């Protein structure tokens, strides 16, 4: 592992490894070694990268995409920013548009932890913690243009969305765009009179459309069909169920889009 000379507004190291089991695992090891709040670990390849569900591993080519985890330390649970995963999604979406200006206005956040472009997932977020330490794992498909047959309708990349070829080194340029956006959303009162919730609602995937939502666990079988109305004050997904007139708030579940 080595430290990269990338700018990090958190004032902490940005570490790089060639191959890891997952950057989440490596970040936990760095936390045990006393690395500070805001430490980043990125890798060229993850042997056991995973998504929100264990049955959905993160599949990606070596050196084509950006995988990293940021370690965040807080004095107590009350200090952890609310809706931290959604705020992270907002930061990533905005950073992707900073990195790829032709995509401005097209990158959306799919509740609760995916980033979409051209109706395909281009990034995912996994947040874990123990009450005082938060580990935010992020994977962004950057330069990859080929995916397994079963993922071609679902997975995309920045390169595919732009219709261009991106270099392997471009993933580090993207990381330098993400970190200040992440810092602004989590560490400062960015946005002025426009709240994070309003800014997120503007780019909320499927907002105003008829959706099918699986409440709770992915295999719960509890389907809610209705119009996706927006985001609640605490980050809940608001849906007006079919046959009802008022929005209901959901704190766990997944949009069924495929």
BAKEZA-449898 format. One record per residue: residue in one letter; residue number from 1; z, x, y of N, C-alpha, C in turn; chain. Coordinates in nm, 2 decimals. Layout:
<rs>
R  residuo  num    n.zz    n.xx    n.yy   ca.zz   ca.xx   ca.yy    c.zz    c.xx    c.yy  cadena
R        a  NUM       Z       X       Y       Z       X       Y       Z       X       Y       A
...
</rs>
This chain:
<rs>
R  residuo  num    n.zz    n.xx    n.yy   ca.zz   ca.xx   ca.yy    c.zz    c.xx    c.yy  cadena
R        x    1    0.00    0.08   -0.12    0.00    0.00    0.00    0.00    0.09    0.12       A
R        x    2   -0.08    0.05    0.22   -0.08    0.12    0.35   -0.06    0.02    0.47       A
R        x    3   -0.03    0.07    0.58   -0.02   -0.01    0.70   -0.15    0.00    0.78       A
R        x    4   -0.20   -0.11    0.83   -0.33   -0.12    0.90   -0.29   -0.11    1.05       A
R        x    5   -0.39   -0.06    1.13   -0.37   -0.05    1.27   -0.42   -0.17    1.34       A
R        x    6   -0.38   -0.29    1.29   -0.42   -0.41    1.35   -0.32   -0.46    1.45       A
R        x    7   -0.36   -0.53    1.55   -0.26   -0.58    1.65   -0.19   -0.70    1.59       A
R        x    8   -0.05   -0.70    1.60    0.03   -0.81    1.55    0.13   -0.85    1.66       A
R        x    9    0.11   -0.97    1.72    0.20   -1.01    1.83    0.34   -1.04    1.78       A
R        x   10    0.36   -1.05    1.65    0.50   -1.06    1.60    0.57   -0.93    1.61       A
R        x   11    0.50   -0.82    1.64    0.57   -0.69    1.65    0.61   -0.63    1.52       A
R        x   12    0.54   -0.67    1.41    0.58   -0.62    1.28    0.46   -0.56    1.21       A
R        x   13    0.48   -0.49    1.10    0.37   -0.42    1.03    0.27   -0.52    0.97       A
R        x   14    0.15   -0.47    0.96    0.04   -0.54    0.89    0.01   -0.44    0.77       A
R        x   15    0.04   -0.48    0.65    0.03   -0.40    0.53   -0.10   -0.44    0.46       A
R        x   16   -0.15   -0.35    0.38   -0.27   -0.38    0.30   -0.26   -0.32    0.17       A
R        x   17   -0.30   -0.39    0.06   -0.30   -0.34   -0.07   -0.44   -0.38   -0.13       A
R        x   18   -0.48   -0.30   -0.23   -0.61   -0.32   -0.29   -0.61   -0.44   -0.38       A
R        x   19   -0.52   -0.43   -0.48   -0.51   -0.54   -0.58   -0.36   -0.58   -0.60       A
R        x   20   -0.33   -0.71   -0.59   -0.20   -0.75   -0.61   -0.20   -0.87   -0.71       A
R        x   21   -0.08   -0.91   -0.76   -0.08   -1.04   -0.84   -0.10   -1.15   -0.74       A
R        x   22   -0.03   -1.15   -0.63   -0.06   -1.24   -0.52    0.01   -1.18   -0.40       A
R        x   23   -0.04   -1.21   -0.28    0.03   -1.16   -0.16    0.16   -1.23   -0.14       A
R        x   24    0.18   -1.35   -0.19    0.31   -1.42   -0.19    0.41   -1.33   -0.26       A
R        x   25    0.38   -1.29   -0.38    0.47   -1.20   -0.46    0.50   -1.07   -0.38       A
R        x   26    0.40   -1.01   -0.33    0.42   -0.89   -0.25    0.51   -0.91   -0.13       A
R        x   27    0.49   -1.02   -0.06    0.57   -1.05    0.06    0.72   -1.07    0.02       A
R        x   28    0.74   -1.13   -0.09    0.88   -1.14   -0.14    0.94   -1.00   -0.16       A
R        x   29    0.87   -0.91   -0.22    0.92   -0.78   -0.24    0.94   -0.71   -0.11       A
R        x   30    0.86   -0.72   -0.01    0.88   -0.66    0.12    1.00   -0.72    0.18       A
R        x   31    1.02   -0.85    0.17    1.14   -0.91    0.22    1.27   -0.85    0.16       A
R        x   32    1.27   -0.83    0.03    1.38   -0.77   -0.04    1.41   -0.62    0.02       A
R        x   33    1.30   -0.56    0.06    1.31   -0.42    0.11    1.35   -0.42    0.26       A
R        x   34    1.37   -0.54    0.32    1.42   -0.54    0.46    1.31   -0.54    0.57       A
R        x   35    1.18   -0.57    0.53    1.08   -0.57    0.63    1.11   -0.69    0.73       A
R        x   36    1.07   -0.67    0.85    1.11   -0.77    0.96    1.02   -0.90    0.96       A
R        x   37    1.08   -0.99    1.04    1.01   -1.11    1.08    0.87   -1.08    1.13       A
R        x   38    0.77   -1.15    1.07    0.63   -1.13    1.12    0.55   -1.03    1.04       A
R        x   39    0.61   -0.97    0.93    0.54   -0.87    0.85    0.43   -0.94    0.77       A
R        x   40    0.31   -0.88    0.77    0.20   -0.93    0.70    0.16   -0.84    0.59       A
R        x   41    0.12   -0.90    0.48    0.07   -0.82    0.37   -0.07   -0.89    0.33       A
R        x   42   -0.18   -0.81    0.33   -0.31   -0.87    0.29   -0.36   -0.78    0.18       A
R        x   43   -0.45   -0.84    0.11   -0.50   -0.77   -0.01   -0.65   -0.79   -0.03       A
R        x   44   -0.72   -0.70   -0.10   -0.86   -0.71   -0.13   -0.89   -0.81   -0.24       A
R        x   45   -0.79   -0.82   -0.33   -0.80   -0.91   -0.44   -0.67   -0.95   -0.50       A
R        x   46   -0.66   -1.08   -0.54   -0.54   -1.13   -0.60   -0.57   -1.17   -0.75       A
R        x   47   -0.49   -1.11   -0.84   -0.51   -1.14   -0.98   -0.46   -1.28   -1.02       A
R        x   48   -0.36   -1.33   -0.94   -0.30   -1.45   -0.98   -0.27   -1.54   -0.85       A
R        x   49   -0.37   -1.54   -0.76   -0.36   -1.62   -0.65   -0.35   -1.77   -0.69       A
R        x   50   -0.27   -1.85   -0.61   -0.25   -1.99   -0.65   -0.26   -2.07   -0.52       A
R        x   51   -0.28   -2.20   -0.55   -0.28   -2.30   -0.44   -0.15   -2.38   -0.45       A
R        x   52   -0.15   -2.50   -0.38   -0.03   -2.58   -0.37    0.01   -2.63   -0.51       A
R        x   53   -0.09   -2.65   -0.60   -0.07   -2.69   -0.74   -0.10   -2.57   -0.83       A
R        x   54   -0.01   -2.55   -0.93   -0.03   -2.44   -1.02   -0.15   -2.45   -1.10       A
R        x   55   -0.20   -2.57   -1.12   -0.32   -2.59   -1.20   -0.45   -2.56   -1.12       A
R        x   56   -0.43   -2.52   -0.99   -0.55   -2.49   -0.90   -0.54   -2.35   -0.85       A
R        x   57   -0.57   -2.25   -0.93   -0.57   -2.11   -0.88   -0.67   -2.09   -0.77       A
R        x   58   -0.65   -1.99   -0.69   -0.74   -1.96   -0.58   -0.84   -1.86   -0.64       A
R        x   59   -0.97   -1.90   -0.65   -1.07   -1.82   -0.71   -1.16   -1.76   -0.60       A
R        x   60   -1.17   -1.63   -0.60   -1.25   -1.57   -0.49   -1.29   -1.43   -0.54       A
R        x   61   -1.40   -1.38   -0.47   -1.46   -1.25   -0.51   -1.38   -1.14   -0.43       A
R        x   62   -1.38   -1.02   -0.49   -1.31   -0.90   -0.44   -1.38   -0.86   -0.30       A
R        x   63   -1.29   -0.84   -0.20   -1.33   -0.79   -0.07   -1.43   -0.88    0.01       A
R        x   64   -1.44   -1.00   -0.04   -1.52   -1.10    0.04   -1.44   -1.19    0.13       A
R        x   65   -1.31   -1.20    0.10   -1.23   -1.31    0.17   -1.10   -1.25    0.21       A
R        x   66   -1.03   -1.33    0.29   -0.91   -1.29    0.35   -0.79   -1.35    0.28       A
R        x   67   -0.70   -1.27    0.22   -0.58   -1.32    0.15   -0.46   -1.25    0.22       A
R        x   68   -0.37   -1.33    0.27   -0.25   -1.26    0.33   -0.13   -1.36    0.33       A
R        x   69   -0.01   -1.30    0.33    0.11   -1.38    0.35    0.19   -1.32    0.46       A
R        x   70    0.24   -1.40    0.54    0.33   -1.36    0.65    0.47   -1.40    0.62       A
R        x   71    0.56   -1.30    0.64    0.71   -1.32    0.62    0.77   -1.36    0.75       A
R        x   72    0.84   -1.48    0.75    0.91   -1.53    0.87    1.06   -1.54    0.84       A
R        x   73    1.14   -1.48    0.92    1.29   -1.49    0.90    1.35   -1.57    1.01       A
R        x   74    1.45   -1.65    0.97    1.52   -1.74    1.07    1.67   -1.73    1.04       A
R        x   75    1.75   -1.74    1.15    1.89   -1.73    1.13    1.95   -1.85    1.05       A
R        x   76    1.89   -1.97    1.07    1.94   -2.08    0.99    1.82   -2.18    0.98       A
R        x   77    1.84   -2.27    0.88    1.73   -2.36    0.85    1.68   -2.45    0.97       A
R        x   78    1.78   -2.47    1.06    1.74   -2.55    1.18    1.65   -2.48    1.28       A
R        x   79    1.64   -2.35    1.26    1.55   -2.27    1.35    1.41   -2.27    1.30       A
R        x   80    1.38   -2.31    1.18    1.25   -2.31    1.13    1.16   -2.42    1.20       A
R        x   81    1.05   -2.38    1.25    0.96   -2.47    1.33    0.93   -2.60    1.24       A
R        x   82    0.94   -2.72    1.30    0.90   -2.83    1.22    0.75   -2.83    1.19       A
R        x   83    0.71   -2.90    1.08    0.57   -2.91    1.05    0.50   -2.77    1.05       A
R        x   84    0.57   -2.67    0.99    0.52   -2.54    1.00    0.39   -2.52    0.93       A
R        x   85    0.36   -2.59    0.82    0.23   -2.57    0.75    0.12   -2.63    0.83       A
R        x   86    0.14   -2.75    0.89    0.04   -2.81    0.97    0.01   -2.72    1.10       A
R        x   87    0.11   -2.67    1.16    0.09   -2.58    1.27    0.01   -2.46    1.23       A
R        x   88    0.04   -2.41    1.11   -0.03   -2.29    1.06   -0.18   -2.33    1.04       A
R        x   89   -0.20   -2.45    0.99   -0.34   -2.50    0.97   -0.41   -2.51    1.11       A
R        x   90   -0.35   -2.56    1.21   -0.41   -2.57    1.34   -0.44   -2.43    1.39       A
R        x   91   -0.35   -2.33    1.37   -0.38   -2.20    1.42   -0.50   -2.14    1.35       A
R        x   92   -0.51   -2.16    1.22   -0.62   -2.10    1.14   -0.75   -2.16    1.19       A
R        x   93   -0.75   -2.29    1.20   -0.87   -2.36    1.24   -0.92   -2.31    1.38       A
R        x   94   -0.83   -2.29    1.47   -0.87   -2.24    1.60   -0.91   -2.10    1.60       A
R        x   95   -0.85   -2.02    1.51   -0.88   -1.88    1.50   -1.02   -1.86    1.44       A
R        x   96   -1.05   -1.95    1.34   -1.19   -1.94    1.28   -1.29   -1.97    1.38       A
R        x   97   -1.27   -2.06    1.47   -1.36   -2.09    1.58   -1.37   -1.98    1.68       A
R        x   98   -1.25   -1.91    1.70   -1.26   -1.79    1.79   -1.35   -1.68    1.72       A
R        x   99   -1.33   -1.66    1.59   -1.41   -1.56    1.52   -1.56   -1.60    1.51       A
R        x  100   -1.58   -1.73    1.49   -1.72   -1.78    1.47   -1.75   -1.89    1.57       A
R        x  101   -1.78   -1.85    1.69   -1.80   -1.95    1.80   -1.91   -2.06    1.77       A
R        x  102   -2.01   -2.03    1.68   -2.10   -2.14    1.65   -2.04   -2.26    1.58       A
R        x  103   -1.92   -2.23    1.52   -1.85   -2.34    1.45   -1.75   -2.42    1.54       A
R        x  104   -1.75   -2.38    1.67   -1.65   -2.45    1.76   -1.67   -2.60    1.75       A
R        x  105   -1.56   -2.67    1.73   -1.56   -2.82    1.73   -1.59   -2.88    1.59       A
R        x  106   -1.61   -2.79    1.49   -1.64   -2.84    1.36   -1.54   -2.81    1.25       A
R        x  107   -1.45   -2.72    1.28   -1.35   -2.68    1.18   -1.23   -2.78    1.19       A
R        x  108   -1.20   -2.84    1.07   -1.10   -2.95    1.07   -0.98   -2.91    0.98       A
R        x  109   -0.87   -2.98    1.00   -0.75   -2.96    0.92   -0.74   -3.08    0.83       A
R        x  110   -0.74   -3.06    0.69   -0.71   -3.17    0.60   -0.57   -3.16    0.56       A
R        x  111   -0.50   -3.27    0.59   -0.36   -3.28    0.56   -0.33   -3.27    0.41       A
R        x  112   -0.23   -3.19    0.36   -0.14   -3.12    0.45   -0.17   -2.97    0.47       A
R        x  113   -0.26   -2.91    0.39   -0.27   -2.76    0.39   -0.41   -2.70    0.37       A
R        x  114   -0.51   -2.77    0.40   -0.65   -2.72    0.38   -0.72   -2.72    0.51       A
R        x  115   -0.82   -2.63    0.52   -0.91   -2.62    0.64   -1.05   -2.65    0.58       A
R        x  116   -1.12   -2.73    0.66   -1.25   -2.78    0.61   -1.36   -2.75    0.71       A
R        x  117   -1.48   -2.72    0.66   -1.60   -2.71    0.74   -1.72   -2.76    0.65       A
R        x  118   -1.80   -2.84    0.71   -1.91   -2.90    0.64   -1.86   -2.98    0.51       A
R        x  119   -1.75   -3.04    0.53   -1.69   -3.12    0.42   -1.65   -3.03    0.30       A
R        x  120   -1.64   -2.90    0.32   -1.60   -2.81    0.21   -1.47   -2.74    0.25       A
R        x  121   -1.39   -2.71    0.16   -1.27   -2.63    0.18   -1.30   -2.49    0.21       A
R        x  122   -1.26   -2.43    0.32   -1.29   -2.29    0.35   -1.16   -2.21    0.36       A
R        x  123   -1.04   -2.28    0.36   -0.92   -2.21    0.37   -0.80   -2.30    0.31       A
R        x  124   -0.70   -2.23    0.26   -0.58   -2.31    0.21   -0.46   -2.24    0.25       A
R        x  125   -0.35   -2.31    0.25   -0.22   -2.26    0.29   -0.12   -2.30    0.19       A
R        x  126   -0.03   -2.20    0.15    0.08   -2.23    0.06    0.21   -2.18    0.13       A
R        x  127    0.30   -2.27    0.16    0.43   -2.24    0.22    0.54   -2.25    0.13       A
R        x  128    0.62   -2.14    0.12    0.74   -2.14    0.03    0.86   -2.08    0.11       A
R        x  129    0.98   -2.11    0.07    1.09   -2.06    0.15    1.22   -2.08    0.08       A
R        x  130    1.33   -2.02    0.13    1.46   -2.04    0.07    1.56   -2.09    0.18       A
R        x  131    1.51   -2.14    0.29    1.61   -2.19    0.39    1.62   -2.10    0.51       A
R        x  132    1.60   -1.97    0.49    1.61   -1.88    0.60    1.49   -1.79    0.60       A
R        x  133    1.42   -1.77    0.49    1.30   -1.69    0.49    1.19   -1.79    0.45       A
R        x  134    1.08   -1.78    0.52    0.96   -1.86    0.50    0.84   -1.76    0.47       A
R        x  135    0.77   -1.79    0.36    0.65   -1.71    0.32    0.53   -1.81    0.33       A
R        x  136    0.44   -1.77    0.42    0.32   -1.85    0.44    0.20   -1.78    0.39       A
R        x  137    0.15   -1.82    0.27    0.04   -1.76    0.21   -0.09   -1.83    0.26       A
R        x  138   -0.19   -1.75    0.29   -0.31   -1.80    0.35   -0.43   -1.74    0.28       A
R        x  139   -0.53   -1.82    0.24   -0.65   -1.77    0.19   -0.77   -1.83    0.26       A
R        x  140   -0.86   -1.75    0.31   -0.98   -1.79    0.39   -1.10   -1.74    0.32       A
R        x  141   -1.19   -1.82    0.28   -1.32   -1.78    0.23   -1.41   -1.73    0.35       A
R        x  142   -1.43   -1.60    0.35   -1.50   -1.55    0.47   -1.65   -1.52    0.44       A
R        x  143   -1.67   -1.42    0.36   -1.81   -1.37    0.33   -1.87   -1.42    0.20       A
R        x  144   -1.79   -1.48    0.12   -1.84   -1.53   -0.01   -1.94   -1.64    0.00       A
R        x  145   -2.05   -1.63   -0.07   -2.15   -1.73   -0.07   -2.19   -1.79   -0.20       A
R        x  146   -2.13   -1.74   -0.31   -2.15   -1.80   -0.44   -2.02   -1.84   -0.50       A
R        x  147   -2.02   -1.96   -0.56   -1.90   -2.01   -0.62   -1.93   -2.07   -0.76       A
R        x  148   -1.83   -2.08   -0.85   -1.85   -2.13   -0.98   -1.91   -2.28   -0.97       A
R        x  149   -1.99   -2.32   -1.07   -2.06   -2.45   -1.06   -1.96   -2.56   -1.03       A
R        x  150   -1.84   -2.56   -1.09   -1.75   -2.67   -1.07   -1.69   -2.67   -0.93       A
R        x  151   -1.71   -2.57   -0.85   -1.65   -2.56   -0.72   -1.76   -2.57   -0.61       A
R        x  152   -1.89   -2.57   -0.64   -1.99   -2.56   -0.54   -1.99   -2.68   -0.44       A
R        x  153   -1.95   -2.80   -0.49   -1.95   -2.91   -0.40   -1.82   -2.92   -0.31       A
R        x  154   -1.72   -2.84   -0.35   -1.59   -2.84   -0.29   -1.56   -2.73   -0.20       A
R        x  155   -1.60   -2.61   -0.24   -1.56   -2.48   -0.18   -1.68   -2.43   -0.09       A
R        x  156   -1.64   -2.38    0.03   -1.73   -2.32    0.12   -1.67   -2.20    0.18       A
R        x  157   -1.74   -2.14    0.28   -1.69   -2.02    0.34   -1.74   -2.02    0.49       A
R        x  158   -1.69   -1.93    0.57   -1.73   -1.92    0.70   -1.88   -1.88    0.71       A
R        x  159   -1.92   -1.78    0.62   -2.06   -1.74    0.61   -2.15   -1.85    0.58       A
R        x  160   -2.11   -1.94    0.48   -2.20   -2.05    0.45   -2.21   -2.15    0.56       A
R        x  161   -2.09   -2.18    0.63   -2.09   -2.27    0.74   -2.18   -2.23    0.85       A
R        x  162   -2.18   -2.09    0.87   -2.26   -2.04    0.98   -2.41   -2.01    0.94       A
R        x  163   -2.43   -2.01    0.81   -2.57   -1.98    0.76   -2.60   -1.84    0.79       A
R        x  164   -2.51   -1.75    0.77   -2.53   -1.61    0.80   -2.47   -1.52    0.69       A
R        x  165   -2.49   -1.39    0.70   -2.42   -1.29    0.62   -2.31   -1.22    0.70       A
R        x  166   -2.19   -1.21    0.64   -2.08   -1.15    0.70   -2.04   -1.03    0.62       A
R        x  167   -1.99   -0.92    0.68   -1.95   -0.80    0.61   -1.82   -0.81    0.55       A
R        x  168   -1.78   -0.73    0.46   -1.65   -0.72    0.40   -1.54   -0.70    0.51       A
R        x  169   -1.58   -0.61    0.60   -1.48   -0.57    0.71   -1.45   -0.69    0.80       A
R        x  170   -1.53   -0.79    0.80   -1.51   -0.90    0.90   -1.38   -0.97    0.87       A
R        x  171   -1.33   -0.96    0.75   -1.21   -1.04    0.72   -1.09   -0.98    0.80       A
R        x  172   -1.09   -0.85    0.83   -0.99   -0.80    0.91   -1.00   -0.84    1.06       A
R        x  173   -1.12   -0.86    1.10   -1.15   -0.91    1.24   -1.09   -1.05    1.25       A
R        x  174   -1.11   -1.13    1.14   -1.06   -1.27    1.14   -0.91   -1.26    1.14       A
R        x  175   -0.84   -1.17    1.07   -0.70   -1.16    1.07   -0.64   -1.14    1.21       A
R        x  176   -0.71   -1.05    1.28   -0.67   -1.02    1.42   -0.69   -1.14    1.51       A
R        x  177   -0.77   -1.24    1.48   -0.78   -1.36    1.55   -0.67   -1.46    1.51       A
R        x  178   -0.64   -1.46    1.38   -0.54   -1.55    1.33   -0.40   -1.53    1.38       A
R        x  179   -0.36   -1.40    1.39   -0.22   -1.37    1.42   -0.18   -1.41    1.56       A
R        x  180   -0.26   -1.39    1.66   -0.21   -1.45    1.79   -0.21   -1.60    1.80       A
R        x  181   -0.30   -1.66    1.73   -0.30   -1.81    1.72   -0.18   -1.86    1.65       A
R        x  182   -0.14   -1.79    1.54   -0.02   -1.83    1.47    0.10   -1.81    1.55       A
R        x  183    0.11   -1.69    1.62    0.22   -1.66    1.70    0.24   -1.77    1.81       A
R        x  184    0.12   -1.81    1.87    0.13   -1.91    1.98    0.18   -2.05    1.93       A
R        x  185    0.14   -2.08    1.81    0.18   -2.21    1.75    0.33   -2.21    1.71       A
R        x  186    0.37   -2.10    1.65    0.51   -2.10    1.59    0.61   -2.04    1.68       A
R        x  187    0.58   -1.95    1.77    0.68   -1.87    1.85    0.68   -1.91    2.00       A
R        x  188    0.58   -1.98    2.05    0.58   -2.01    2.19    0.54   -2.16    2.21       A
R        x  189    0.56   -2.20    2.33    0.53   -2.34    2.36    0.39   -2.35    2.42       A
R        x  190    0.30   -2.31    2.34    0.16   -2.31    2.38    0.10   -2.46    2.39       A
R        x  191    0.01   -2.48    2.48   -0.06   -2.61    2.48   -0.03   -2.69    2.61       A
R        x  192    0.08   -2.64    2.68    0.11   -2.72    2.81    0.14   -2.86    2.78       A
R        x  193    0.08   -2.95    2.85    0.11   -3.09    2.83    0.05   -3.15    2.71       A
R        x  194   -0.04   -3.08    2.64   -0.10   -3.12    2.51   -0.02   -3.07    2.39       A
R        x  195    0.04   -3.16    2.32    0.13   -3.12    2.21    0.05   -3.07    2.09       A
R        x  196    0.11   -3.00    2.00    0.05   -2.95    1.88    0.00   -3.07    1.80       A
R        x  197    0.07   -3.18    1.80    0.04   -3.30    1.73   -0.09   -3.36    1.78       A
R        x  198   -0.11   -3.36    1.92   -0.23   -3.42    1.97   -0.35   -3.33    1.94       A
R        x  199   -0.33   -3.19    1.95   -0.43   -3.10    1.93   -0.48   -3.10    1.78       A
R        x  200   -0.38   -3.12    1.69   -0.41   -3.13    1.55   -0.48   -3.26    1.52       A
R        x  201   -0.44   -3.37    1.58   -0.50   -3.50    1.56   -0.65   -3.50    1.59       A
R        x  202   -0.68   -3.43    1.70   -0.82   -3.42    1.74   -0.91   -3.36    1.63       A
R        x  203   -0.86   -3.27    1.55   -0.94   -3.21    1.44   -0.89   -3.25    1.30       A
R        x  204   -0.82   -3.36    1.29   -0.77   -3.41    1.16   -0.89   -3.46    1.07       A
R        x  205   -0.90   -3.40    0.96   -1.01   -3.44    0.87   -0.99   -3.59    0.82       A
R        x  206   -1.10   -3.66    0.83   -1.12   -3.80    0.79   -1.04   -3.90    0.88       A
R        x  207   -1.00   -3.86    1.00   -0.93   -3.95    1.09   -1.02   -4.06    1.13       A
R        x  208   -0.96   -4.18    1.12   -1.04   -4.30    1.16   -1.13   -4.36    1.05       A
R        x  209   -1.12   -4.29    0.93   -1.21   -4.33    0.82   -1.13   -4.39    0.71       A
R        x  210   -1.19   -4.47    0.62   -1.13   -4.52    0.50   -1.10   -4.41    0.40       A
R        x  211   -0.98   -4.40    0.35   -0.95   -4.29    0.26   -0.87   -4.35    0.14       A
R        x  212   -0.87   -4.26    0.04   -0.78   -4.29   -0.08   -0.68   -4.18   -0.08       A
R        x  213   -0.55   -4.22   -0.08   -0.44   -4.12   -0.07   -0.36   -4.13   -0.19       A
R        x  214   -0.33   -4.02   -0.26   -0.24   -4.02   -0.38   -0.10   -3.98   -0.33       A
R        x  215   -0.01   -4.08   -0.34    0.12   -4.06   -0.28    0.21   -3.98   -0.38       A
R        x  216    0.28   -3.88   -0.33    0.37   -3.80   -0.41    0.30   -3.70   -0.49       A
R        x  217    0.33   -3.68   -0.62    0.27   -3.58   -0.70    0.12   -3.61   -0.73       A
R        x  218    0.04   -3.51   -0.76   -0.10   -3.53   -0.78   -0.13   -3.63   -0.90       A
R        x  219   -0.04   -3.63   -0.99   -0.06   -3.71   -1.11    0.02   -3.84   -1.11       A
R        x  220    0.07   -3.88   -0.99    0.16   -3.99   -0.98    0.09   -4.13   -1.01       A
R        x  221   -0.05   -4.13   -0.98   -0.12   -4.25   -1.00   -0.10   -4.35   -0.89       A
R        x  222   -0.02   -4.32   -0.78    0.01   -4.41   -0.68   -0.10   -4.40   -0.57       A
R        x  223   -0.19   -4.48   -0.57   -0.30   -4.48   -0.47   -0.28   -4.57   -0.36       A
R        x  224   -0.30   -4.52   -0.24   -0.30   -4.60   -0.12   -0.43   -4.59   -0.05       A
R        x  225   -0.50   -4.70   -0.03   -0.63   -4.71    0.03   -0.61   -4.77    0.17       A
R        x  226   -0.68   -4.71    0.27   -0.67   -4.76    0.40   -0.73   -4.67    0.50       A
R        x  227   -0.70   -4.69    0.63   -0.76   -4.61    0.74   -0.66   -4.50    0.78       A
R        x  228   -0.71   -4.37    0.78   -0.63   -4.26    0.82   -0.61   -4.27    0.97       A
R        x  229   -0.49   -4.29    1.02   -0.47   -4.32    1.16   -0.43   -4.19    1.24       A
R        x  230   -0.36   -4.10    1.18   -0.32   -3.98    1.25   -0.20   -3.91    1.19       A
R        x  231   -0.13   -3.84    1.28   -0.01   -3.76    1.24    0.11   -3.81    1.31       A
R        x  232    0.22   -3.82    1.23    0.35   -3.86    1.29    0.42   -3.75    1.36       A
R        x  233    0.53   -3.77    1.43    0.60   -3.67    1.51    0.65   -3.56    1.42       A
R        x  234    0.68   -3.58    1.30    0.73   -3.48    1.21    0.62   -3.42    1.12       A
R        x  235    0.50   -3.46    1.14    0.39   -3.41    1.06    0.35   -3.50    0.95       A
R        x  236    0.41   -3.62    0.94    0.37   -3.72    0.84    0.23   -3.76    0.85       A
R        x  237    0.17   -3.80    0.74    0.03   -3.85    0.75    0.04   -4.01    0.77       A
R        x  238   -0.03   -4.06    0.87   -0.02   -4.20    0.90   -0.14   -4.27    0.85       A
R        x  239   -0.12   -4.37    0.77   -0.23   -4.45    0.71   -0.20   -4.60    0.73       A
R        x  240   -0.30   -4.67    0.78   -0.29   -4.82    0.78   -0.35   -4.87    0.65       A
R        x  241   -0.26   -4.91    0.56   -0.31   -4.96    0.43   -0.40   -5.08    0.44       A
R        x  242   -0.49   -5.09    0.34   -0.58   -5.21    0.34   -0.50   -5.34    0.34       A
R        x  243   -0.53   -5.43    0.43   -0.46   -5.56    0.43   -0.34   -5.56    0.52       A
R        x  244   -0.31   -5.44    0.58   -0.19   -5.43    0.67   -0.24   -5.40    0.81       A
R        x  245   -0.15   -5.41    0.91   -0.19   -5.39    1.05   -0.12   -5.27    1.11       A
R        x  246   -0.01   -5.23    1.05    0.07   -5.12    1.10    0.06   -4.99    1.01       A
R        x  247    0.06   -4.88    1.07    0.05   -4.75    1.00    0.18   -4.72    0.92       A
R        x  248    0.17   -4.67    0.80    0.28   -4.62    0.73    0.28   -4.47    0.72       A
R        x  249    0.39   -4.41    0.72    0.40   -4.26    0.72    0.43   -4.21    0.58       A
R        x  250    0.36   -4.11    0.54    0.37   -4.04    0.41    0.40   -3.90    0.43       A
R        x  251    0.50   -3.85    0.36    0.55   -3.71    0.37    0.50   -3.62    0.26       A
R        x  252    0.45   -3.68    0.15    0.40   -3.60    0.04    0.29   -3.67   -0.03       A
R        x  253    0.19   -3.60   -0.07    0.07   -3.65   -0.13   -0.05   -3.57   -0.10       A
R        x  254   -0.17   -3.63   -0.13   -0.29   -3.56   -0.11   -0.41   -3.66   -0.09       A
R        x  255   -0.50   -3.63    0.00   -0.62   -3.71    0.02   -0.71   -3.69   -0.10       A
R        x  256   -0.76   -3.79   -0.16   -0.86   -3.78   -0.27   -1.00   -3.79   -0.21       A
R        x  257   -1.07   -3.67   -0.20   -1.19   -3.66   -0.13   -1.31   -3.63   -0.22       A
R        x  258   -1.28   -3.59   -0.35   -1.39   -3.55   -0.44   -1.39   -3.65   -0.56       A
</rs>
